[in-house]
Amino acid sequence: MLWILLPATIGVWLTIFVRVYSTLHGAETAVDFQPAANADPFAGDNEPDTFSIVNNYRDPFTEKPAAPKHTAGTASGNAVIKNPKPATVKKESSWPSIHYSGMIKNQKSNRQLAMLEIDGSQTAVTSGDMAGNVKVCRIFKDSIELMFEKQKRFFRK
């Protein structure tokens, strides 16, 4: 059995070695692609591709089959939409420039004091304090949670 398995094992490892070596040190073949001089890839049929989506699958929450809804449109993005909802515009509030310098903790009273720089002015705050329009929610060693106009964000050191 040794005389059969030993050459087979050597043959398998030799095949693996040759394939790895030829992959790493083999000659690269270059493909020369020359498109035809008058070939236009966008020329041809200018009609939009039409499609129809039929979504008559069952509703997984109510276990009832859904009423079939047909949506027709074209591949150019002209889908038919019935009863469009008005888009709500979300007001983006501009956060002030905030830099969290760190936290100081009183060992006896366990009170935390955070050092913040808001729009260039240095201030010391505790949890629940207001610094301008910014409210301090929570203070951590490496970050602080602040709220500005009902938006919460974390700031790291």
TORGU-894282 format. One record per residue (C-alpha): residue number from 1; residue in one letter; chain; x, y, z. Coordinates in Angstrom, 3 decimals. Layout:
BEGIN
[pt NUM,"A","A",[X,Y,Z]]
...
# end
This chain:
BEGIN
[pt 1,"M","A",[0.000,0.000,0.000]]
[pt 2,"L","A",[2.957,2.325,0.725]]
[pt 3,"W","A",[4.236,1.876,-2.838]]
[pt 4,"I","A",[0.891,3.112,-4.228]]
[pt 5,"L","A",[0.082,5.979,-1.848]]
[pt 6,"L","A",[3.554,7.559,-1.750]]
[pt 7,"P","A",[3.808,8.191,-5.539]]
[pt 8,"A","A",[0.164,9.356,-5.618]]
[pt 9,"T","A",[0.832,11.883,-2.812]]
[pt 10,"I","A",[3.999,13.119,-4.512]]
[pt 11,"G","A",[2.089,13.455,-7.803]]
[pt 12,"V","A",[-0.704,15.514,-6.199]]
[pt 13,"W","A",[1.763,17.870,-4.465]]
[pt 14,"L","A",[3.816,18.204,-7.649]]
[pt 15,"T","A",[0.677,19.151,-9.611]]
[pt 16,"I","A",[-0.252,21.763,-6.982]]
[pt 17,"F","A",[3.277,23.208,-7.011]]
[pt 18,"V","A",[3.381,23.422,-10.829]]
[pt 19,"R","A",[-0.003,25.172,-10.997]]
[pt 20,"V","A",[0.901,27.707,-8.302]]
[pt 21,"Y","A",[4.301,28.374,-9.896]]
[pt 22,"S","A",[2.839,28.788,-13.391]]
[pt 23,"T","A",[0.187,31.159,-12.043]]
[pt 24,"L","A",[2.719,33.342,-10.240]]
[pt 25,"H","A",[5.513,33.260,-12.838]]
[pt 26,"G","A",[3.657,32.472,-16.050]]
[pt 27,"A","A",[3.678,34.727,-19.075]]
[pt 28,"E","A",[0.795,37.138,-19.223]]
[pt 29,"T","A",[-1.193,37.135,-22.416]]
[pt 30,"A","A",[-2.278,40.502,-23.728]]
[pt 31,"V","A",[-5.578,40.807,-25.522]]
[pt 32,"D","A",[-5.585,43.391,-28.284]]
[pt 33,"F","A",[-9.100,44.702,-28.790]]
[pt 34,"Q","A",[-9.619,46.815,-31.880]]
[pt 35,"P","A",[-13.226,47.960,-32.323]]
[pt 36,"A","A",[-14.442,48.504,-35.831]]
[pt 37,"A","A",[-13.928,52.059,-37.058]]
[pt 38,"N","A",[-17.591,52.702,-37.840]]
[pt 39,"A","A",[-19.124,50.590,-35.074]]
[pt 40,"D","A",[-21.341,52.580,-32.717]]
[pt 41,"P","A",[-22.317,50.571,-29.646]]
[pt 42,"F","A",[-25.324,52.825,-29.043]]
[pt 43,"A","A",[-26.618,52.750,-32.596]]
[pt 44,"G","A",[-29.582,50.634,-33.498]]
[pt 45,"D","A",[-33.063,50.414,-32.159]]
[pt 46,"N","A",[-33.922,53.604,-30.287]]
[pt 47,"E","A",[-37.261,52.306,-29.007]]
[pt 48,"P","A",[-37.439,52.021,-25.227]]
[pt 49,"D","A",[-37.684,48.544,-23.789]]
[pt 50,"T","A",[-41.120,48.133,-22.189]]
[pt 51,"F","A",[-41.903,45.949,-19.230]]
[pt 52,"S","A",[-44.778,44.982,-17.013]]
[pt 53,"I","A",[-44.492,44.002,-13.353]]
[pt 54,"V","A",[-47.182,41.798,-11.902]]
[pt 55,"N","A",[-46.891,41.539,-8.144]]
[pt 56,"N","A",[-49.657,39.122,-7.257]]
[pt 57,"Y","A",[-47.785,37.265,-4.547]]
[pt 58,"R","A",[-49.336,36.666,-1.144]]
[pt 59,"D","A",[-48.912,39.090,1.720]]
[pt 60,"P","A",[-46.625,37.388,4.277]]
[pt 61,"F","A",[-48.194,39.254,7.215]]
[pt 62,"T","A",[-51.895,38.711,6.570]]
[pt 63,"E","A",[-51.572,35.353,4.761]]
[pt 64,"K","A",[-54.068,36.590,2.176]]
[pt 65,"P","A",[-53.273,36.852,-1.517]]
[pt 66,"A","A",[-52.723,40.430,-2.518]]
[pt 67,"A","A",[-54.842,42.030,-5.181]]
[pt 68,"P","A",[-52.868,42.044,-8.436]]
[pt 69,"K","A",[-51.344,45.386,-9.226]]
[pt 70,"H","A",[-49.950,45.989,-12.666]]
[pt 71,"T","A",[-47.178,48.495,-13.104]]
[pt 72,"A","A",[-46.166,49.253,-16.632]]
[pt 73,"G","A",[-43.317,51.375,-17.763]]
[pt 74,"T","A",[-40.213,51.487,-19.875]]
[pt 75,"A","A",[-36.599,50.656,-19.223]]
[pt 76,"S","A",[-35.731,54.309,-19.613]]
[pt 77,"G","A",[-37.338,54.910,-16.212]]
[pt 78,"N","A",[-40.798,56.122,-17.211]]
[pt 79,"A","A",[-42.753,53.959,-14.762]]
[pt 80,"V","A",[-46.441,54.608,-14.281]]
[pt 81,"I","A",[-47.198,55.717,-10.721]]
[pt 82,"K","A",[-50.743,56.164,-9.513]]
[pt 83,"N","A",[-51.596,58.572,-6.679]]
[pt 84,"P","A",[-48.111,59.915,-5.975]]
[pt 85,"K","A",[-47.611,61.154,-2.432]]
[pt 86,"P","A",[-46.222,64.643,-1.993]]
[pt 87,"A","A",[-42.585,64.631,-1.060]]
[pt 88,"T","A",[-41.833,65.933,2.387]]
[pt 89,"V","A",[-38.874,68.241,2.541]]
[pt 90,"K","A",[-36.756,67.641,5.632]]
[pt 91,"K","A",[-35.091,70.723,6.997]]
[pt 92,"E","A",[-31.393,70.123,7.477]]
[pt 93,"S","A",[-30.154,71.855,10.578]]
[pt 94,"S","A",[-26.595,73.014,10.625]]
[pt 95,"W","A",[-24.727,71.775,13.676]]
[pt 96,"P","A",[-22.256,74.220,15.200]]
[pt 97,"S","A",[-18.563,73.384,15.178]]
[pt 98,"I","A",[-18.070,71.089,18.200]]
[pt 99,"H","A",[-14.864,69.562,19.593]]
[pt 100,"Y","A",[-14.932,67.260,22.641]]
[pt 101,"S","A",[-11.714,67.638,24.644]]
[pt 102,"G","A",[-12.394,65.114,27.394]]
[pt 103,"M","A",[-14.031,64.377,30.712]]
[pt 104,"I","A",[-13.015,65.158,34.296]]
[pt 105,"K","A",[-14.523,62.993,37.038]]
[pt 106,"N","A",[-14.606,63.828,40.742]]
[pt 107,"Q","A",[-13.699,60.612,42.597]]
[pt 108,"K","A",[-15.579,61.530,45.775]]
[pt 109,"S","A",[-18.873,62.733,44.320]]
[pt 110,"N","A",[-18.736,60.772,41.016]]
[pt 111,"R","A",[-19.657,63.993,39.185]]
[pt 112,"Q","A",[-18.557,64.216,35.538]]
[pt 113,"L","A",[-17.497,67.442,33.875]]
[pt 114,"A","A",[-16.985,67.522,30.090]]
[pt 115,"M","A",[-14.782,70.022,28.272]]
[pt 116,"L","A",[-16.371,71.216,24.998]]
[pt 117,"E","A",[-15.364,73.741,22.397]]
[pt 118,"I","A",[-18.482,75.035,20.603]]
[pt 119,"D","A",[-17.886,77.454,17.727]]
[pt 120,"G","A",[-14.482,78.386,19.159]]
[pt 121,"S","A",[-15.567,79.068,22.746]]
[pt 122,"Q","A",[-14.379,76.684,25.487]]
[pt 123,"T","A",[-16.976,75.576,28.053]]
[pt 124,"A","A",[-17.309,73.010,30.844]]
[pt 125,"V","A",[-20.657,71.182,31.027]]
[pt 126,"T","A",[-22.325,68.354,32.930]]
[pt 127,"S","A",[-25.132,66.001,31.858]]
[pt 128,"G","A",[-28.363,67.914,31.229]]
[pt 129,"D","A",[-26.663,71.293,30.743]]
[pt 130,"M","A",[-27.318,73.566,27.791]]
[pt 131,"A","A",[-24.380,75.151,26.002]]
[pt 132,"G","A",[-25.917,77.593,23.557]]
[pt 133,"N","A",[-28.485,75.613,21.551]]
[pt 134,"V","A",[-26.757,72.306,22.315]]
[pt 135,"K","A",[-27.977,70.058,25.147]]
[pt 136,"V","A",[-25.629,67.545,26.778]]
[pt 137,"C","A",[-27.347,64.159,27.019]]
[pt 138,"R","A",[-24.619,61.760,28.231]]
[pt 139,"I","A",[-20.900,61.976,28.934]]
[pt 140,"F","A",[-18.449,59.115,28.367]]
[pt 141,"K","A",[-14.652,58.855,28.650]]
[pt 142,"D","A",[-14.088,58.824,24.887]]
[pt 143,"S","A",[-17.280,60.475,23.566]]
[pt 144,"I","A",[-20.219,62.680,24.394]]
[pt 145,"E","A",[-23.860,62.572,23.255]]
[pt 146,"L","A",[-25.314,65.956,22.323]]
[pt 147,"M","A",[-28.746,67.082,21.096]]
[pt 148,"F","A",[-29.255,70.001,18.720]]
[pt 149,"E","A",[-32.764,70.809,17.404]]
[pt 150,"K","A",[-34.130,67.311,18.228]]
[pt 151,"Q","A",[-31.163,65.576,16.561]]
[pt 152,"K","A",[-28.749,63.514,18.625]]
[pt 153,"R","A",[-25.126,62.916,17.715]]
[pt 154,"F","A",[-22.050,61.429,19.337]]
[pt 155,"F","A",[-18.752,63.310,19.277]]
[pt 156,"R","A",[-15.453,61.517,19.936]]
[pt 157,"K","A",[-12.230,62.905,21.379]]
# end
